[in-house]
Structures are given as C-alpha cells and as structure tokens.
Amino acid sequence: MKKIVIHDATIVTMDAERSIRHADILIEGSWISKIGKLKPNDYKNAIRIHASGLVATPGFVQTHVHLCQTLFRNLADDLELLDWLKLKIWPFEAAHTPASIRTSARLALAELIRGGTTTILDMGTVHHHDYIFEQIEISGIRAFSGKAMMDDCPGGPKGLEESRAWSIGESLRLKRDWHNSAGGRIQFAFAPRFVLSCSEPLLCDVRDLSRDENLLVHTHASENRGELQAVIQRCQASNVEYFHRIQLANERLCLAHCIWLNDREMEIIRDTKTKVMHCPSSNLKLGSGIAKVPELLAMGIPVSLGADGAPCNNNLDMLQEMKLAALIQKPRLGPKSLTAETVFEMATINGAKTLRIDDQIGSIEVGKKADIILMNLDNIHTTPAESIYSQIVYSAHSSDVKTVIVDGKVIMKDREIKTFDVSSITNETKQELKKLLRRM
C-alpha cells in the first residue's frame, strides 16, 4: 500500500473541537491513518513531504461550479442574469464541441487545483458531458457532476433543445457510465438547470430517480429578482415553495444562490434538509443581491461555497469566495455577522455536508479520505497573524497553496500539477475560443 508522510505541519483539522495541531500525518492508500508523532516504522517505504512552516488544511469543497463555461471567461461582463444567459452563455454553450468543452474543463480543473479545491459539484451543459467526466478523471479531483437538463426553455438556442425523454435517458446513461468511477472519486448528480428551463414532468422524473438511486439534485434557485418573478408567474409559487409542492425539496436537493428567499422558504429549506450553496462573487458581479447567509446558518442550515462559472466572477478562486462571503455581510448585519472561522467551515466541512460525504472529507481526521492541501502562510501579505482562520480567509492568495493531495494521491507539488500537462492549456484555450466564436 502506498504511504505518504506529511512531516511537521501545522494542521487546521476542522474536527468537532476545531483543534489546531502541530504534528505529522500518515496517509496509507486513500486514507488518513495517523495524526501525531509518528514512529520510525511509519516512515518506512513512505513518500515524505516536508511541511515545516506550512499549514495543512482540508481541501476546499466548491459546491457550485460550471467547468464547461471557463472557456467564456471575460466574455460576458456587465449583464444581469437572464440577459447574461440568453445573450451570452446559452449561445456559447450551444456552440461547444467535444474539443472545446474538453479544453474548458481542463482550464477550469487546473485553476481549481492550483487554488486548493479538491472537491466540486459541477453542472455541465446539455451535450458532450462525457468529455467533462474524462478530464475530471484525469485531473485527480473529487467531483459530483451531471449534464444540464433543459427540456422546456423558451428563449434558449436550438443547440440546447432537448426532449424530456432524451434528457432523462442521457442523464441515466451518464450515471451508468460514470457514477462511482475512479474508485468512487467521481459521482453523478442530476442537474436540472433551473425552474425556467425544465418542465414539471421532468422535475418529477428527477425527483423519483434521485430518490430511487439516492443521487444529488443540483440546480439554481432564487438568484435574481427577474428570475423569481418569472418563476412565480409560471408556477404560481416561488422557487423553494414550488420545489416543496412537487416534493423535490429534500436532503438530496442542492440549491445554488438562494438570494431572494422569503421566511417560509427558509423554513422549508431547514425542515426538508435542503442544501444551500452561496456564490458571493457571482452574485455581486451579476448584480443579483446578497444572500441571507448568517440567517440561514443560524437556522442550522449548512451553507457551503462555490465560485459558479468563470464568466460571472471571473475566476474559480475559493479564497476569493471566502473573503467576499465574510465581507459582504458586515454592512448588512455588523462586523461580527460572519467570522473567518465560520466562513472556513463553509469552505470545508459544510461543503462536505452538502454533498453528504462529511464522514469521508471536510476535515483532517483519522479514518477520513486524504484530501489535504498545504499552504505557505509565512508571507509578507499574510504576516503577522493572531488567527490562522483570519490569515486564510482575509489575507491568503490562491498562489499560497503549494501542495494538493486528493484521495491519497499528490496531484500538485510545489505548484506543479502532476496529473496532466498544463503547459499548452492557454494556447489551446485561445485556439478553441476562436473556433467557437466562428461557429456562433
């Protein structure tokens, strides 16, 4: 069995006691087997990573991303949500080919790894989703992913049109081909895009299949006031009330954004154990609003974080999401409304709870998966510090992430990604974008 020893690290465990320890970590296979002072035999035949002066934390868990959109970075600025989708994002997605979507995913995954993200919940576009799974597998990252489902989307381009039967059938094929692949590192999740793109029969099919197969459902809700009004007009209910009415609101439902919630919807989310994913940079850039994150957390809802798609933020940097998540609440509710430690919980253990794998990831503990990052916080921009959580949330940069381990495998060491060649990605991206724009 392959062994790795992380020697002499400062460990931010995110265990129940939120302990911070100075110790060694022994990884055997995919799992953390010891934390503490190791014995000489533990080092035998082990790869040793010297971590003196480095901080070991759980890998970041981003619970809402769109790998397929990274090719469109910086091409959809200064628009509100529905115009952003109809004028830019949907036409771009409709022009994707296997080659362009593969490049988009590679670009995104390289950025995510370099920023310390080890697990994602991803929503693709309607077609070519095998190529996203392919790149996820190569990258070494842990992922839940599924094709976007859009069987009833007025105003959408022809290239994204699909029938209910095809949408369900293709999703089930992807589930059959990819779910629990790469040793369980890759999981399938149903991804109906949002209420305004899906028929009620399709959503009911997803409800039944997710229940029968015990799979997550990943969608958007209450992101924008115009979207909310359109949902109310279409369904005679707001997003969460509608999901509750059709019995889709449950512990498997993962809702991105949730900015414009009423009190009743917040109670439904709590009572049904529905999950909320907060995307602060996207919400700010699109002018969508500020989610009531402190209020949701106070109700016992484990809100997590995600960067959303690169065209609406314009990167996939979890450290940026953490800092913005903390800052934007303070003008609303005061400087103590969301602490650095709470935000770090959102980026780690809460993300694991959203994905229902907090028994496996989200903290550094014996018996959990070895999804660990090493950060150098001994820098000009992070020094001095009284709180390690403040260092990470308020001061650190993504470039401070030095090493990334997922499932017991080193996928980045000293800023060098080991799982695929990234040297050609920028040129490849430019070429594929030119081709995509010509196709449009």
N, C-alpha and C positions, 0 to 999 in steps of 0.2 A: 504493500500500500504506500502510495506517495505521501511523504511527510514534508511539511513546511514549518519552520520555527520563526516567528516574529520575535526578535530578541530586544528586550529593554525598551518597550514602548510605553507611552502614557496612554491609557485606554479609557475612552469615554464609553462605558459599557451600554448605557441605556437599559440596564436591567431594572427590576422593580424598585431597587433602592437608589437608582440613578448614581451608582458609585463610579468614581474615577480612580483608577488604579495604575500604579507603575509596576509592570510585570511583563512576562513572556507569554506568548500564545502558541500552543501546539495545534497544528492542523493535520489531521490524518484523513486522507481521501477528501471528501467534500465537507467534512465536519470539524468543528472546534472540539478538541478532546481534552485540553488542559489550559488553564489560565493560572499563572503564578510563577513561582520559582521552579524552573524545570531541572530535572536530573540529567546527568551526562548521557544516560541511555536514550533520553528523549531526543537528543541531537543526532543520534546515530542514523546515518543514511538520510538525513533531512536537509532540505534546501534552507539555508539560513538567510533571513532578511534582517540586516542590522537596522534597528529602528530607534537608536539613541537620539534624542532630540526631536523625534517625530511623535505625532498623535495618531493613534488608531481609533477609528470610529466605525460604526456600522455603515455599510454602503448606503448611499441615498436612494430613496424609493420615489420615483416620479410616477404618479398615478394618472396623469393625463398628458399624452404626447401624440403627435401625428408625424411619424417618420416620413411618410410619403410627401409631406409638404416642405421639407427642408430645402428642396431644390428651388423653392419660390421665395426664399429669404430676401428681404429688402425690395420686394416687388408688389407689395400690397399695403402701402402706408396710407394713413390719414383717411380711413373709411370706417363707418360703423358696421356692425356685424352683418346685417342682411345684405348690404351693398358689397361688403368685403367678400362674402360668399358668392353672390350672383355675378359680380363683375370680374372677380379675380380668381378666387380659389377653386370654385367648381369648374370654370373653363380650363384652368391649369390642370386640375386632376383629370379631366376628360381627355386631355392631350397626352397623358402618360403612356409610355410603352414599358415593356419589361426592362429595357436598358435604363430608361430614365428613372423608373421607380427603384431599381436596384441602386443606382447612384445616389438617389435621395436618401435611401435608408443607410447606406454606407457613410455618407456625410454626417447624418444625424448620430449614428452609433459612435463614430469616432469622437464627436463633440461630447456626447453623454459620458463616455468612458473617461475622457480627459477631465471632465468635471466631477468625477466621483460617483456618478449614478450607476448603480449595479442592478436595479430592477425597474422595469417600466410597465405601465398599462398603456397600450398603443391602439389607436384607431386608424385603419388604413383608408383607402378609397374603395370604390366599387369593384375594380378589376385588378388583376396582377398581384394578388396578395401573397402568392407563393414566394415571390421574389423578396418580399419583406421578411418572411419567415426564414428564408435561405440566409439572408445577411445577419439576422439575429442569431441564427445557429453558429455561423462563422465567427461572429464577434465575441461570443462567450458571455454575453449579458443574460440576465434572467428577465423573462418577458411574458406578459399576457397580451395577446393581440388578436384582432379579428378584422375582417373586411367591413367597410361601411355598408349599411343596409339602407336603401333609398328607393322604395317601390312606389312612392306617391309624393313626388316633389315638384309641384308646379313652379316653373321658372328655372328649373335645372337644365343643364345641357343634355343633348341627346346621348352623348358619350357616357353619361352616368345613369341613363334609364335602365331599369331592370324590373322584371315582374316579381311578384311576391314569391311565386314558386321557385324562380331561379335564385332569388336572394337567399331563401331558406336552404335550397339544395346546395348552393355553392358554399354557404357557411358550414353546413354539415360535412361537406367534402373536406374543407379545410380543417375542421375539427378532427375528422377521421385521419387525415394525413399528418397533422402536426401536433395535436394535443398530447401532452406528456412526452414529447420528443426531447432529444438531447439529454437523456437521463432525468427527465422531469423538469428541466430548466425552462422549457417552452410550454406554455399553456394557451389554450384557445379561450377567447371570450367573445360572446355575441356583441355586435356593435351597431345597433340601430342609431342612425346619426342624430336625429332629434325628432320631436313630435311632428314638425312641419315637413319632414321628408318620408314619413312612414305611415302606412295605412294602419288602422286599428287591428284588422285581422293579422297583419304581420307582427305587430307588437304582442298580440295574444299568442301567436305561434312561438315567439321568442320566450314569452313568459313560461309556457308549458315546457318547452325544450330545455330552458335553463334550469327549471325545477327537476325535470326528469334526469338530466345529465349533470346536475349540480355545477353549473357553469356561471361565471360572472356575466352581467349585462352592463355594458359600458356605453353611456350616452351623454348628451348635453341637456341642461335644463335651466331655464330662468336666467339666461346670460344677459339678455338685453331687453329693454322695455318694449321695443317694437316687436321683437320675437314673442314676448309674453302676451302682448295684445293679440297677435295673430293666433297664438295657441288658444286663448280664451274664445276668440271668435270661431275658431274651427271646432273646439271641443266643449265649449260652454263650461270650461274649468281651467284653472292654471295648471302648470306642468305637473307638479307633485300631486295635486288633487286628482288630476286625470290618471296618472300612474296608479294612484291608490284605488281609484274607481275600477280600473281594469285589472286590479290585483297584481300589478307588476312591481309595486313598491315592497321590497323585502330585503333580507340581508345580502342578497346577491346583486342588487341594483347599485351601480356606481354612477353618481351624477356629477358631471363637471360643471363648475361655476356656481350655480345656486345663489345668484346675487339678489334677485328680486323675489324673495320668499315672503309670504305672509305668515302670521303666527300659527295658523292652522297647519300650514305646510311644514313648518319646523317641528311641530308636534308629531306629524305623520312620519317624518324622517326619523325622529327619535324612537317612536313606538314600533316602527317596522324594521328598525336597524338598517335602513338605507344609508349608503355612504356618500360623503360629500368630498369633492376634490377641488381645492382652491387654486386658482391660476392668476396671481396678482398682476404680473406684468402684462399679460394678455388683456385682462380686464381694464387696466389703465390705458393701454395703447388704443384699444378699440373704443374707449370712452364708455364702457359698459356700466361701470359702477364699482362699488366696494362691497364685497360680501360681508355678512354679519358673522365673521369667524369667531370672535370671542363669545358671542351669544350662543352659537352652535356648540362650541366646546363646553360652555357652562352647562349645557343640557346633556352632556355625556356623549356627544356625537364625535367620533374620532376623525376630525377633518385632516386631510392629507394635502400634499402639494404636487403641482405639475407645471411645466413650462408651457404647455399647449403646443401649437405649431410654430415653427420659426418665422412665418410671415406675420405673426401678430405679437412679437415680443422683443427683439428679433433673434434670440438665441435660445439654447436649451440648458441654461446655466442654473443649477439648483441653488447655488449660493446667492445668486441674484434674487431668485424667488423667495428664499428665506428672508433676506434683508427687506425686500419690499413688503412681504407679508407682515413683518413686525412693524414697519414704519407707517404703513397707510392706516392702521387702526388708531394710532396715537392721537391724531387730530379729532377723530370721532369720539373716543372714549377715555382719553387720557394716556399719559406716558407708561402706565403700568398695565395697560389693557392686554398686551400680548408680549410676554417676556421672551428673551432669547432662548431660554431652556424649553419653553413651550413650543416655540417655532421649530427647534431642533427635533423635538418629539414628532411634530407634524411631518418632518422630512425623513424620518426613520421608522420608529415603531408604529406610528399612526398609519403610514403608508402600508406597512405590513399587515396591520389590522384591516385596512380597506380591502386588501387582496385576500384576506382570510388565511394568511400564512405567517402570522406573528408567532406561531410555535416553531417556525423554521428560520426566519430572518428578522431584521429590525433591531437587534441588539447583539452584543458580543457576549455570549454565554456558552458554557459547555453544553454540548448536545444540539447546538444550532448550526445551521449552514455557515460555512466560512465565506461570508460576503463582507469583506473588510476593506477599508481604504486607509492609507497612510498619508497624513498631511504634514507639511512643514509650516508651523505657525511661528517660527523664530525668524521673523522678517521685520523689516522697517515698518511696513504697513499694518502689522499685527502686534507690535510691541509698544509699550508694556500691556499687561492684561491682568486683571484680577479674576475674571471668569473665563473659563475656556469656551463656554457657550457664547459669550459675547465676542470672543475672538473669531469664532467660526461664523456666526450669523451677521455680525456687523462689520468685521474687518477683513476676513479672508477673501481671497480670489480663487477662481477655479484653477489657476496655474499653481496654487499651493498644494494641490493633490499630486502626490508623487507616485504612489503605487496603488493598484486596484486589483483585488482578488475577488473572484466570483466562483462559488461552488468549489472552493479549494484550489482554483487554478489562477495563476498570476496572468492577468490579461493586459496589465500595463505595469511597467517597471521603470522608475526614473523618467516618467513622462513618455516613454516609448511603448506604443501599443504593440502587443505581441501576437494578436490573433489575426490581423490582416495588415497588408501593406497600405499605409495611408499616404505614401509619398506622391501618388498620382491623383489623389481624390480631387484636389482643387481644379486641376486642368480637366479632368474627366467631367466635373460638375459644370464647368463653363461650356464644354462641348455639348453635353446633353441638354443644357438650358437653351442653347442656340437652336438645337433641333426641335425642342419642344415649342419654342416661340414660333418657329416656322410652321409647325403643324397647326398651331392655333390660327 
